[in-house]
Amino acid sequence: MRRVFLGLVGTIVFGFSLVHASSPAVVKSYLLERVALQKTSTAAFKAAAESYLNLAKAQNLNYTKLTTSASRTAILEARAAWKRASPIYESVEGIVAGVPMLSSFDLNLDAGSSAKDGGDTVVEFDLKLGNGQVLVKPGNAFGVAEATLWGTDKGYSSGVPFDLDNNQKIDFGDVLPNAFVLQAVADKLDELTKQLLETAKKWNPSTADVFGALLGNVPTAASVFIGRWKNSRFVLGDKSTQRDFNVISSLNDLVQNVSSWQKLYLGVSSSVKAKNPSLDAQINTGLSSLKSWAQQLEAQEKTRRFTPEQAEIISQEGENRATAITGRIAQAAALLGVKK
């Protein structure tokens, strides 16, 4: 989620000329299936956010009167829907971010920054709230939603504490969200997901698309996924100043993204295998090993917290693994006549 490599992907994809055209339909089928599931979850998120807004309006936006079981239910339903939608998107992000006709959706859904943060990847949309307020390019939809649901951005919060997880204490995430912000970002997330699904149906995947996406994505395993994990609550605890990646570990995001890379490579694997079985096996083994490594780290994280020093060592190993896989994928592209 929320990564910055769109320029790299675009350069790689447009720099290739396709000699042996193909249509790896398996990649498209996987993408459509996953995004349809995502749409189900974003619709549930939208419905829960609207319920919460109606509860807030009934109390004339007096949030101190919203510390009720009905509010808790609405917010927990919204959180559950977001936690379903986010990993689903991560499982296709490698495809979406790596295909030129789809990459703007990754910017707006998951990778883009806010106008405040600036840079080359500022999102393209504003959030228009039901009270007439406009949040100008606030950042990607998944990130704004997380920050609103768990109160990591005070601008999206009501400021009223509430024991949402019902554990008899006020701790991380125990604050009522701003109902207008929550409804607006839920609506935007659902809208963008719908548009992604409609656009993906028009995509005709090619071998160039597959290799461009792989060569743009695989190198980010450490720099993006482990990089943001190192700065999250999963490593730094309360010292973290990140507003997102604090609810679902970026180690899980990496696992989901590798799944999308595996599906991408499946679209060209038989062609590579026909020319060089050993190289094909090395790529498949490399991706599988990277995924297993990330899964093991994620499993360990459930019972311990890695120190920043340990996270740095993990980052270097991830970099080494990604570099080796990328080199082999580049060899496979050249083998099939996909040239820069």
C-alpha positions as CSV (number, residue, x, y, z in Angstrom):
1,M,0.0,0.0,0.0
2,R,0.9,3.7,-0.5
3,R,4.0,3.4,-2.4
4,V,6.0,5.7,-4.7
5,F,7.3,4.0,-7.8
6,L,4.7,5.0,-10.5
7,G,7.3,6.9,-12.5
8,L,9.6,3.9,-12.6
9,V,6.9,1.6,-13.7
10,G,5.8,3.9,-16.5
11,T,9.4,4.2,-17.7
12,I,9.9,0.5,-17.8
13,V,6.6,-0.4,-19.4
14,F,6.7,2.2,-22.1
15,G,10.4,1.5,-22.7
16,F,9.7,-2.1,-23.8
17,S,8.9,-3.1,-27.3
18,L,7.0,-6.4,-27.6
19,V,8.3,-8.9,-30.0
20,H,6.3,-11.9,-29.1
21,A,2.8,-10.8,-28.2
22,S,0.6,-12.8,-25.8
23,S,-2.5,-12.3,-23.7
24,P,-2.0,-13.8,-20.2
25,A,-5.7,-13.9,-19.5
26,V,-5.1,-15.6,-16.1
27,V,-3.8,-12.2,-14.8
28,K,-6.9,-10.4,-15.8
29,S,-9.2,-13.0,-14.4
30,Y,-7.4,-12.9,-11.1
31,L,-7.6,-9.1,-11.0
32,L,-11.3,-8.9,-11.8
33,E,-12.1,-11.6,-9.2
34,R,-10.2,-9.8,-6.4
35,V,-11.4,-6.3,-7.2
36,A,-15.0,-7.6,-7.2
37,L,-14.4,-8.9,-3.7
38,Q,-12.9,-5.6,-2.7
39,K,-16.0,-3.8,-4.0
40,T,-18.2,-5.9,-1.7
41,S,-16.1,-4.8,1.3
42,T,-16.0,-1.1,0.3
43,A,-19.7,-1.1,-0.1
44,A,-20.0,-2.5,3.4
45,F,-17.6,0.2,4.7
46,K,-19.7,2.9,3.0
47,A,-22.9,1.5,4.6
48,A,-21.4,1.5,8.0
49,A,-20.0,5.0,7.6
50,E,-23.4,6.3,6.6
51,S,-25.0,4.6,9.6
52,Y,-22.5,6.4,11.9
53,L,-23.2,9.8,10.2
54,N,-26.9,9.3,10.7
55,L,-26.3,8.6,14.4
56,A,-24.1,11.8,14.6
57,K,-26.8,13.9,12.9
58,A,-29.4,12.6,15.3
59,Q,-27.3,14.0,18.1
60,N,-26.7,17.3,16.3
61,L,-23.1,16.3,15.9
62,N,-22.6,16.4,19.7
63,Y,-20.0,13.6,19.8
64,T,-20.1,13.4,23.6
65,K,-23.5,11.9,23.1
66,L,-22.2,9.3,20.6
67,T,-20.4,7.1,23.2
68,T,-23.1,4.5,22.7
69,S,-23.3,0.8,21.7
70,A,-24.9,1.8,18.4
71,S,-21.9,4.1,17.5
72,R,-19.5,1.4,18.6
73,T,-21.2,-1.1,16.3
74,A,-21.2,1.2,13.3
75,I,-17.5,2.0,13.7
76,L,-16.4,-1.6,14.3
77,E,-18.3,-2.6,11.2
78,A,-16.6,0.1,9.2
79,R,-13.2,-1.1,10.6
80,A,-13.9,-4.7,9.8
81,A,-14.9,-3.8,6.2
82,W,-11.7,-1.7,5.8
83,K,-9.6,-4.6,7.1
84,R,-11.2,-6.9,4.6
85,A,-10.8,-4.5,1.6
86,S,-7.2,-3.4,2.3
87,P,-5.5,-6.9,2.0
88,I,-7.6,-7.7,-1.0
89,Y,-6.3,-4.6,-2.7
90,E,-2.7,-5.4,-1.7
91,S,-3.1,-8.8,-3.4
92,V,-3.6,-7.0,-6.8
93,E,-1.6,-3.8,-6.2
94,G,1.4,-5.2,-8.1
95,I,-0.9,-5.5,-11.2
96,V,-2.7,-2.2,-10.8
97,A,0.4,-0.1,-10.0
98,G,2.3,-1.7,-12.9
99,V,-0.1,-1.3,-15.7
100,P,-0.2,2.2,-17.3
101,M,-4.0,2.3,-17.9
102,L,-4.6,1.3,-14.2
103,S,-1.8,2.9,-12.3
104,S,-3.7,6.1,-11.5
105,F,-6.0,4.0,-9.4
106,D,-3.1,2.9,-7.3
107,L,-2.1,6.5,-6.8
108,N,-5.6,7.5,-5.6
109,L,-6.4,4.3,-3.7
110,D,-3.2,3.4,-2.1
111,A,0.1,5.1,-3.1
112,G,-0.5,8.8,-3.4
113,S,0.5,11.5,-1.0
114,S,-1.4,14.5,0.3
115,A,-1.0,18.0,-1.1
116,K,0.4,18.9,2.3
117,D,3.2,16.3,2.0
118,G,3.7,17.2,-1.7
119,G,6.0,15.3,-4.0
120,D,5.4,13.8,-7.4
121,T,2.6,11.4,-6.3
122,V,-0.1,13.7,-4.9
123,V,-3.5,12.3,-5.3
124,E,-5.9,13.6,-7.9
125,F,-9.0,14.0,-5.8
126,D,-10.5,16.3,-3.2
127,L,-12.8,15.0,-0.5
128,K,-16.1,17.0,-0.3
129,L,-17.7,16.6,3.1
130,G,-21.4,16.6,3.8
131,N,-21.1,19.8,5.8
132,G,-19.7,21.7,2.8
133,Q,-16.0,21.5,3.9
134,V,-13.5,20.4,1.3
135,L,-10.3,18.5,2.1
136,V,-8.0,19.3,-0.8
137,K,-6.0,16.3,-2.0
138,P,-5.9,14.7,1.5
139,G,-3.9,11.6,0.5
140,N,-4.8,8.2,-0.8
141,A,-8.2,6.8,0.2
142,F,-7.1,3.7,2.1
143,G,-4.7,5.9,4.2
144,V,-7.2,8.6,4.9
145,A,-9.8,5.9,5.9
146,E,-7.3,4.2,8.3
147,A,-6.3,7.5,9.8
148,T,-10.0,8.4,10.3
149,L,-11.1,5.1,11.7
150,W,-8.2,4.8,14.2
151,G,-7.7,8.5,15.0
152,T,-4.1,8.8,13.9
153,D,-4.8,12.1,12.2
154,K,-6.4,14.6,14.6
155,G,-7.8,16.5,11.7
156,Y,-10.1,13.6,10.9
157,S,-11.1,13.0,14.5
158,S,-13.9,14.3,16.8
159,G,-11.4,14.4,19.6
160,V,-13.9,12.5,21.9
161,P,-12.4,9.4,23.5
162,F,-14.4,6.2,23.5
163,D,-13.5,2.7,24.4
164,L,-14.3,1.3,21.0
165,D,-12.7,-2.1,21.5
166,N,-14.5,-2.4,24.8
167,N,-11.4,-3.5,26.8
168,Q,-12.2,-1.2,29.7
169,K,-9.4,1.3,28.9
170,I,-8.6,4.1,26.5
171,D,-5.7,3.1,24.2
172,F,-4.7,3.1,20.5
173,G,-7.7,3.9,18.3
174,D,-10.1,4.7,21.1
175,V,-11.5,8.0,19.7
176,L,-14.7,8.8,17.7
177,P,-14.0,9.7,14.1
178,N,-15.3,12.8,12.4
179,A,-18.5,11.5,10.9
180,F,-18.4,13.7,7.8
181,V,-14.8,12.7,7.0
182,L,-15.6,9.0,7.5
183,Q,-18.6,9.1,5.2
184,A,-16.8,11.0,2.5
185,V,-13.7,8.8,2.4
186,A,-15.8,5.6,2.5
187,D,-17.8,6.9,-0.4
188,K,-14.6,7.8,-2.3
189,L,-13.0,4.4,-1.6
190,D,-16.1,2.6,-2.9
191,E,-16.3,4.9,-6.0
192,L,-12.6,4.3,-6.9
193,T,-13.0,0.6,-6.5
194,K,-16.0,0.6,-8.8
195,Q,-14.1,2.6,-11.4
196,L,-11.1,0.3,-11.1
197,L,-13.3,-2.7,-11.7
198,E,-14.9,-1.1,-14.8
199,T,-11.5,0.0,-16.2
200,A,-9.9,-3.4,-15.5
201,K,-12.6,-5.1,-17.6
202,K,-11.3,-3.1,-20.6
203,W,-7.6,-4.1,-20.1
204,N,-6.1,-6.5,-22.6
205,P,-3.0,-7.7,-20.8
206,S,0.2,-8.3,-22.8
207,T,3.6,-9.8,-22.1
208,A,5.0,-6.2,-22.0
209,D,2.5,-5.4,-19.3
210,V,3.5,-8.4,-17.2
211,F,7.2,-7.8,-17.3
212,G,6.8,-4.0,-16.9
213,A,4.8,-4.5,-13.8
214,L,7.1,-7.1,-12.4
215,L,10.2,-5.1,-13.0
216,G,8.6,-2.0,-11.5
217,N,7.2,-3.8,-8.4
218,V,9.6,-6.5,-7.2
219,P,12.5,-4.1,-6.5
220,T,10.2,-2.3,-4.0
221,A,10.0,-5.3,-1.6
222,A,12.4,-3.7,0.9
223,S,12.5,0.0,0.0
224,V,8.7,0.4,0.2
225,F,7.1,-2.4,2.3
226,I,9.8,-3.1,4.8
227,G,10.7,0.6,4.8
228,R,7.3,1.8,6.0
229,W,7.1,-1.2,8.4
230,K,10.3,0.0,10.1
231,N,8.6,3.3,10.9
232,S,5.2,2.0,12.0
233,R,3.8,1.1,15.4
234,F,4.7,-2.6,14.7
235,V,8.3,-1.7,15.2
236,L,8.4,1.7,17.0
237,G,5.3,1.4,19.1
238,D,4.0,4.7,20.4
239,K,7.1,6.4,19.1
240,S,5.8,6.0,15.5
241,T,4.5,9.2,13.9
242,Q,3.1,7.5,10.8
243,R,-0.6,8.0,10.4
244,D,-1.2,4.8,8.5
245,F,0.2,1.2,8.2
246,N,-0.4,0.9,11.9
247,V,-3.4,-1.4,11.8
248,I,-2.3,-4.1,9.2
249,S,1.5,-4.8,9.2
250,S,3.3,-3.9,6.0
251,L,4.8,-7.4,6.3
252,N,1.3,-8.7,5.5
253,D,1.1,-6.1,2.7
254,L,4.3,-7.6,1.3
255,V,2.9,-11.1,1.4
256,Q,-0.2,-10.0,-0.4
257,N,1.8,-8.1,-3.0
258,V,4.1,-11.1,-3.7
259,S,0.9,-13.1,-4.4
260,S,0.1,-10.6,-7.1
261,W,3.7,-10.9,-8.5
262,Q,3.3,-14.6,-8.6
263,K,0.1,-14.3,-10.5
264,L,1.7,-11.8,-12.9
265,Y,4.6,-14.2,-13.6
266,L,2.2,-17.1,-14.1
267,G,1.0,-15.2,-17.2
268,V,4.4,-15.7,-18.8
269,S,5.9,-18.6,-17.0
270,S,5.1,-21.2,-19.7
271,S,6.8,-19.1,-22.3
272,V,9.9,-18.7,-20.2
273,K,9.9,-22.4,-19.3
274,A,9.8,-23.4,-22.9
275,K,13.1,-21.5,-23.6
276,N,14.9,-21.9,-20.3
277,P,13.3,-24.3,-17.7
278,S,16.0,-23.6,-15.1
279,L,15.5,-19.8,-15.2
280,D,11.7,-20.3,-14.9
281,A,12.2,-22.5,-11.9
282,Q,14.6,-20.0,-10.3
283,I,12.0,-17.2,-10.7
284,N,9.2,-19.2,-9.3
285,T,11.3,-20.5,-6.4
286,G,12.6,-16.9,-5.7
287,L,9.0,-15.5,-5.5
288,S,7.8,-18.4,-3.4
289,S,10.8,-18.1,-1.0
290,L,10.3,-14.3,-0.7
291,K,6.6,-14.9,0.2
292,S,7.4,-17.6,2.8
293,W,10.1,-15.4,4.3
294,A,7.7,-12.5,4.8
295,Q,5.0,-14.9,6.1
296,Q,7.5,-16.2,8.7
297,L,8.4,-12.7,9.8
298,E,4.7,-11.8,10.1
299,A,4.0,-14.9,12.2
300,Q,6.9,-14.0,14.5
301,E,5.6,-10.5,14.8
302,K,2.4,-11.7,16.4
303,T,4.3,-12.8,19.5
304,R,7.2,-10.3,19.6
305,R,8.3,-6.9,18.5
306,F,11.3,-6.5,16.3
307,T,13.8,-3.8,17.3
308,P,14.7,-1.1,14.9
309,E,18.2,-2.7,14.6
310,Q,16.6,-6.0,13.7
311,A,14.3,-4.3,11.2
312,E,17.3,-2.9,9.4
313,I,18.9,-6.4,9.1
314,I,15.5,-7.7,7.8
315,S,15.4,-4.8,5.3
316,Q,18.8,-5.7,3.9
317,E,17.9,-9.3,3.4
318,G,14.7,-8.3,1.7
319,E,16.7,-6.0,-0.6
320,N,19.1,-8.9,-1.5
321,R,16.2,-11.2,-2.2
322,A,14.4,-8.7,-4.4
323,T,17.5,-7.8,-6.3
324,A,18.2,-11.5,-7.2
325,I,14.6,-12.1,-8.4
326,T,14.6,-8.9,-10.4
327,G,17.7,-9.8,-12.2
328,R,16.3,-13.2,-13.2
329,I,13.0,-11.6,-14.4
330,A,15.0,-9.2,-16.5
331,Q,16.8,-12.1,-18.1
332,A,13.4,-13.8,-18.8
333,A,12.2,-10.6,-20.5
334,A,15.2,-10.5,-22.7
335,L,14.8,-14.2,-23.5
336,L,11.3,-13.6,-24.8
337,G,12.4,-10.7,-26.9
338,V,10.9,-8.0,-24.6
339,K,13.5,-5.4,-25.0
340,K,14.1,-1.9,-23.6
